[in-house]
């Protein structure tokens, strides 16, 4: 599933490519990807003739604000395998599993592709957004948008008294981080996944906060991570590059870039966790 760096990469591309553009025509091949709407007409009619006024990211959700009087929002959640792809013209080949096509009056298209159809698109109003997506009301702080002191971060860690990896992945504590980036952040901080958050020293808190911010920023700089299945693609259909910079994730048996010990893979709480047993303590 795309995590914060991948969704933020797409958001920044959308901001450059579609904001200010007017929607001419919308096609939906079925109801699975627009399942919150009673029919295709309801979805299509609320988009056609509207202009994209802005793009936001909330956790792993993309919110495309429309220029309708109530400021309606096109909500996009990529799920496990969803892709938003920008086509310069309708003549470009359409990928298999393309479920929604949005055409602009100025030319070009925005296509939603999703082989597994766990993702979705739907339109709602600002007043109804939190009812439609209740988890947005309970999202934790955003490590890119919500700047705080490491002391405040330490207070939040101590108050939770939880194991570090599941805490980093808890969307009610910290928005946007999943299994992959949790492992990368903990390696960068030199901390084990099963350390408890209320037992960190001041130095360890500072390292963890810095590792979190720098890892996410670096991943965005490299346009996210595309793994072996290459299901994550940016707006232009290109794979990310950050996977070549991973320090632990999916590197079982390879040498740690810091101490040269072999990277280990352990099963913990039903997930694969990658770490260096030598330099993560």
C-alpha positions in Angstrom: 0.0 0.0 0.0 1.3 3.5 -0.8 2.5 5.3 2.3 3.0 9.0 3.0 5.9 9.6 0.6 4.1 8.0 -2.3 0.8 9.8 -1.7 2.6 13.1 -1.1 4.6 12.7 -4.4 1.3 12.3 -6.3 -0.2 15.2 -4.5 2.6 17.5 -5.5 2.3 16.3 -9.1 -1.4 16.9 -9.1 -1.0 20.4 -7.8 1.2 21.2 -10.8 -0.8 19.2 -13.4 -4.5 19.5 -12.7 -5.2 22.4 -10.4 -7.0 25.1 -12.3 -8.2 22.7 -15.0 -11.9 22.3 -15.9 -13.3 18.8 -16.1 -15.0 18.2 -19.5 -16.0 14.6 -19.4 -15.9 11.7 -16.9 -16.2 8.0 -17.7 -16.6 5.2 -15.1 -16.5 1.5 -16.2 -18.3 0.2 -13.1 -19.4 0.9 -9.6 -16.7 -0.9 -7.7 -14.3 2.0 -7.6 -17.1 4.6 -7.1 -19.1 2.3 -4.8 -20.3 5.1 -2.4 -22.4 6.6 -5.3 -25.8 5.1 -6.1 -25.0 5.1 -9.8 -22.5 6.3 -12.4 -24.7 9.4 -13.2 -24.5 10.7 -9.7 -20.7 10.5 -9.7 -20.2 11.9 -13.2 -22.7 14.8 -12.9 -20.9 16.1 -9.8 -17.6 16.3 -11.6 -18.3 17.4 -15.2 -18.1 21.1 -15.7 -16.2 21.6 -12.4 -12.7 23.0 -12.0 -10.1 21.5 -9.7 -9.4 24.3 -7.2 -6.8 22.6 -5.0 -5.2 19.4 -3.8 -4.6 18.3 -0.2 -3.3 15.1 1.5 -4.7 13.8 4.8 -2.7 10.8 5.9 -2.9 8.5 2.9 -6.0 10.2 1.4 -5.9 12.7 -1.5 -8.5 15.4 -1.4 -9.2 17.3 -4.7 -11.2 20.4 -4.0 -13.7 21.4 -6.7 -15.0 24.9 -7.4 -18.6 24.1 -6.6 -20.4 26.5 -4.2 -20.2 24.2 -1.3 -16.6 23.4 -2.2 -17.2 19.7 -2.9 -14.3 17.3 -2.6 -13.2 14.4 -4.8 -11.7 12.0 -2.3 -9.2 9.5 -3.6 -7.8 6.5 -1.7 -5.4 4.3 -3.6 -5.9 1.2 -1.5 -3.5 -1.6 -2.2 -2.9 -1.2 -5.9 -4.5 2.0 -7.1 -2.7 4.4 -9.4 -3.6 7.9 -10.6 -2.0 8.4 -14.1 -1.9 11.6 -16.2 -2.3 11.1 -19.9 -1.5 14.0 -22.3 -4.2 12.9 -24.7 -7.0 10.4 -25.1 -4.9 8.7 -27.8 -2.4 7.3 -25.3 -3.1 3.6 -24.7 -5.4 2.9 -21.7 -4.0 0.6 -19.1 -5.9 -2.6 -18.1 -8.0 -2.1 -15.0 -8.7 1.6 -15.7 -11.9 2.2 -13.9 -12.3 6.0 -14.1 -11.2 8.5 -16.7 -11.4 12.3 -16.1 -10.9 14.5 -19.3 -10.1 18.2 -19.1 -11.2 20.9 -21.5 -7.6 22.1 -21.9 -6.7 18.5 -23.0 -5.3 15.5 -21.3 -6.8 13.0 -18.9 -6.5 11.8 -15.3 -7.0 8.0 -15.1 -7.6 5.8 -12.1 -6.2 2.3 -12.4 -6.8 -0.3 -9.8 -6.3 -4.1 -10.4 -7.5 -5.2 -6.9 -10.2 -2.5 -6.6 -9.6 -1.9 -2.8 -9.2 1.8 -3.5 -12.0 4.2 -4.3 -13.1 7.6 -5.5 -16.1 9.5 -4.2 -17.4 13.1 -4.0 -18.5 14.6 -0.7 -18.9 18.0 0.9 -16.6 19.5 3.5 -19.3 19.2 6.1 -19.8 15.5 5.3 -16.2 14.6 4.9 -15.5 13.3 8.4 -18.7 11.3 8.4 -17.7 9.7 5.1 -14.2 9.0 6.3 -14.3 8.8 10.1 -10.6 7.9 10.4 -9.7 11.4 9.2 -11.2 12.9 12.3 -8.9 10.8 14.4 -5.6 11.1 12.4 -2.5 11.7 14.5 0.0 14.4 13.7 1.4 14.7 10.2 5.3 14.4 10.3 5.6 16.7 7.2 2.9 19.3 8.0 2.9 19.4 11.8 6.3 20.7 13.0 7.0 20.2 16.7 9.9 20.2 19.1 11.6 16.9 19.9 10.7 17.5 23.5 7.0 17.6 22.6 7.4 14.4 20.5 9.1 12.8 23.5 6.1 13.6 25.7 3.8 12.1 23.2 5.9 8.9 23.1 6.1 8.6 26.9 2.3 9.1 27.2 1.5 6.1 24.9 3.8 3.5 26.5 3.7 1.3 23.4 6.1 -0.7 21.3 7.8 1.6 18.8 6.9 0.0 15.5 3.2 -0.4 16.0 3.1 3.1 17.5 4.7 4.6 14.4 2.1 2.7 12.3 -0.8 3.8 14.4 -2.7 6.3 12.3 -4.3 7.8 15.4 -0.8 8.7 16.7 1.1 9.4 13.5 -0.5 9.8 10.0 0.8 8.2 6.9 3.5 5.7 8.0 3.2 1.9 7.2 5.3 -1.2 7.6 8.0 -0.2 5.1 8.9 3.3 6.4 8.5 2.2 10.0 11.4 -0.2 9.5 13.5 2.4 7.6 12.9 5.1 10.3 13.8 2.7 13.2 17.0 1.7 11.4 18.0 5.3 10.9 17.3 6.0 14.6 19.3 2.9 15.7 16.3 1.6 17.6 14.7 -1.9 17.7 11.1 -2.3 16.7 10.1 -3.7 20.1 11.5 -1.0 22.3 8.8 0.7 24.4 8.1 4.4 23.7 8.2 5.5 27.4 11.7 4.0 27.9 13.7 6.1 25.4 16.4 8.5 26.6 16.4 12.1 25.5 19.1 11.3 22.9 17.0 8.4 21.5 13.9 10.6 21.2 15.9 13.2 19.3 17.3 10.5 17.0 13.9 9.0 16.3 12.3 12.4 15.5 15.1 13.4 13.2 15.1 9.9 11.5 11.4 10.1 10.9 11.4 13.5 9.3 14.6 13.0 7.2 13.6 9.5 6.0 10.2 10.7 4.8 11.7 13.8 3.1 14.4 11.7 1.4 11.8 9.2 0.2 9.7 12.1 -1.3 12.9 13.5 -2.9 13.3 10.1 -4.6 9.6 10.0 -5.6 8.7 7.1 -3.3 9.4 3.4 -3.3 8.3 0.9 -5.9 8.8 -2.7 -4.9 9.2 -5.8 -7.0 5.6 -5.7 -8.2 6.0 -2.1 -9.3 2.4 -1.4 -8.4 3.3 2.1 -7.1 3.7 4.5 -10.0 3.8 8.3 -9.9 1.4 10.5 -11.8 3.4 10.0 -15.0 3.5 6.2 -14.8 7.1 6.1 -13.6 8.4 3.9 -10.7 9.9 5.5 -7.6 13.6 5.3 -6.8 13.7 5.2 -3.0 13.7 1.4 -2.9 17.3 1.5 -4.1 18.1 3.6 -1.0 16.4 1.3 1.5 18.7 0.3 4.4 16.7 -2.6 5.8 13.3 -3.2 4.2 13.4 -6.3 1.9 17.2 -6.6 2.4 17.3 -9.8 4.4 20.8 -11.3 4.5 22.4 -8.3 2.9 25.1 -6.3 4.7 23.9 -3.4 7.0 25.1 -0.2 5.4 26.2 1.0 8.8 27.9 -1.9 10.5 28.1 -4.6 7.8 26.2 -7.2 9.9 23.5 -9.1 7.9 20.0 -7.7 7.9 17.5 -9.9 9.7 13.9 -10.5 8.9 11.6 -11.5 11.7 7.8 -12.1 11.9 6.2 -9.9 14.5 2.6 -9.2 15.0 1.8 -10.9 11.7 4.2 -8.7 9.7 7.7 -9.0 8.3 10.0 -6.7 10.2 13.5 -6.0 8.8 16.3 -4.8 11.1 20.0 -4.9 12.0 20.4 -6.9 15.3 23.8 -5.4 15.7 23.3 -1.7 15.5 19.6 -1.3 16.4 19.3 -1.5 20.2 
